[in-house]
């Protein structure tokens, strides 16, 4: 046994408790069976030696010329995994195998651990040399098993006087690399109150420091059956400390967060001390991951969450030094937290400020971005298989829900569910027989964390920081959405799908996932139809086929859809195939686009009276006094659902409250801002009026509306509302009731029918799971911003044309010179819609193909495939004249 090792074996026990005067060594050398203190010290010494053997086997001593055959630094050493190293470390301890001293060149985790270990050789030898000097810097802090703000400042002051910060570095390394030590650190003597959580400015109350140290030290030395037992066995047993018996509320923790922040602020300015935090985190994280994965430690001690709270307060986590090893390992550990622990973290962080939430978001986002750009992900090397990216995304989900919880929540105004369930397909029995039973009959899935917290993303009117900050664009660029969607549907534990964390995906990526879902459902319905026809012996149509007359499009289309909705709603899930009577166009997508456009133009015609049009806002709203029956509004909802299902963009102009209502939230006063801005402003002035509302305005709880013919209609917001004056005391109720009537009660019958039709098509879709209301609007209506420069960048050429062709250059010069209306006409002519798809025109794959030499023929297009057939006109003037005529008078379809 080398001298250092011998000192280590002799001195290590003394760290568990302060050494009694006189006989500490005798007590250790001649232990008595009934003395539990000596027994605990022995186990602590054994545990430390085993850990040193483990680090020697996994990381080595750092000496390239090491001759120790059981050191990873020696030549010819066979590397072993962590499990094998742990077993071998125990064997080496039993035979007193040789231990290497850390080489001076050794950097990183092992050296930091050895230096900061409570039983390190240097510390022990120092203790032997200076044990008589009670003021020694190194001696004063050997018994520090956990940290408080006062203790940190005490050590810092002493180190500052000696100009030697190594004792503080060792203490930080020892405590921050130990789960049990960190859990006991920075405790509050009392739990946070609601007010303290909101301000997070509470301070520790005075408490006897010796009692706290004794409680923490006893917690770190719990009885263990084996010296190699994990830290979780000690954490789960509890301790006699006062903190452990505190009953914590769902959003409370026992750590003093403000104290942690002050400590970090003072210590992180010192580079050497900062390195101790980094190295300690590398050592801590694998042990924590093991505790959470195999030992269920959180269920036995909820204070275990403290260590995650403390580590996440480190403002340097996003710095480059952490991105390679420390932060990925910590994210893996945090991702193993049980659902209840994740929910508690989200509730706690929801009290944080927007700046603190943003810092945590940036921490995880930087790790994801770093891993994405430093690896070459493709269809063979999926980003879904990168543990660090997956773990960081799971951690980001906790912050996302904290952001939702901490925002402006509206938990009350929820739409009632449909009284009648959406009818199931008549083919359901056959599907079950063929093993094709639907996975989500009751609608799309709900995130488990969302359920645990009892909230939905749509409950948040305004989050702490914008939802857009959670989107990671580099990740979206490398994500193989077809593979990710497969993992999403299969729901295996082995494969992670980013669709389970839709907040990190942009609208384009989510739209692609929805497209795959819709197409697979279409193919499934087609396959079931074919099998059904074989069983029944009758020929069925695998498509949703609509044959309509252009001048009777509403009658033909809506009557046919009504029949389908009543007889077999499952047919609505088939791929739409539209045929205009008397026209030769084959529907590969383009005919359907024009069908939807014509239907929308007819339905939203104010002369029909189903919707009212506001000239100021240019928006439509349900007509409360419409003569149309519920079935007509149901069919409108079906059309909207079919447009999403068949990836068609509609020229629909609804206020945002319609999409919120479709997602299950009622309209409130705030929604009047865009639905009826004049009324919103009037009610806002009523709320802000400083005089006497009753005397000056003389209004009551009875309001007046006008019907289609301009006749006044009176409505009481409360019973006998005409006799109840609006006062300063009840004006908030008046405003809320007014908004409730205008946005909900007055159009309740019409909207319920509309929503029911929409859900007939989308009830099994992941639409609600993936998209927020503003994204639903983008999905249905497309983008209103037309960037033709982006379209020029992404356009492809065929038939002999290329980007440098004369006619192509003249074409783009001509198109860019068009006015806004002419550009929309061109887009309508080429693609079948005058709106940009989700993501803008840059996501539109347009092709310009050569259609012969100079001629008098007009340009033509295949709207199904976004192809423009352009003859090679002899001059720019002729090109402009022919193109304008083509886009101005384009209507109908023919065979070329």
Protein Blocks (a to p, Z undefined) as FASTA:
>chain_A
ZZklmmmmmmmmmmmpccdehjlmmmmmmccfklmklmmmmmmmmmmmmmmmmmmmmnon
oiakbcbfkbfkbghiacddfklmmmmmmmmmmnopacddddfklgcjklmmmmmpmkbf
klmmmmmmmmmmmkbmklmmmmmmbdcfklmmmmmmmmmmnopaklmmmmmmmmmmpmkl
mmmgoiafbdcdfklmmnopaccddddfklmmmmmmmmmmcccfbfkbcfklmmmnopab
fklmpccdfkbcfbdfklmmmmmmmmmmpmklmmmmmmmmmmmmmmmmmmmmmnommmmo
mklmmmmmmmmmpmklmpmklmmmmmmmmmmmmmmpcfklmmmmmmmmmmpcfklmmmmm
mmmmmmmmmmmmmpccdfklcfklmmklmmmmmmmmmmmmmmmmmmccdfklccdddfba
cdddfklmmmmmnopacfblnopaddfklmmnopafklpmbdfbdfklmpcfklmmmpcf
klmmmmmmnopakbccfklmmmlpcfklmmmmmmmmmmmmmmmmmmmmmmmmmmnopacd
fbdcddddfklmmmmmmmmmmmmmmmommlmmpccddddehiabdcehjmmmmmmmmmmm
mmmpmknopaccdfklopacddfkbcbdfklmmmmmmmmmmmmmnopacdddddfklmmm
mnopacdfklmmmmmmmlmmmmmmmmmpmbdfklmnopafbdcdddfkopacdddfbghk
lmmccdfklmmmmmmmmmmmmmmmmmmmmmmmmmmmmmmmmmmpcklmmpcfklmmmmmn
opabdcfklmmmmpccehhiafklmklmmmmmmmmmpcfklmmmmmmmmnopabdcehij
klpccddddebjadfbdcdddfknopacddddfbfklmmmmmmmmmmmggcjddZZ
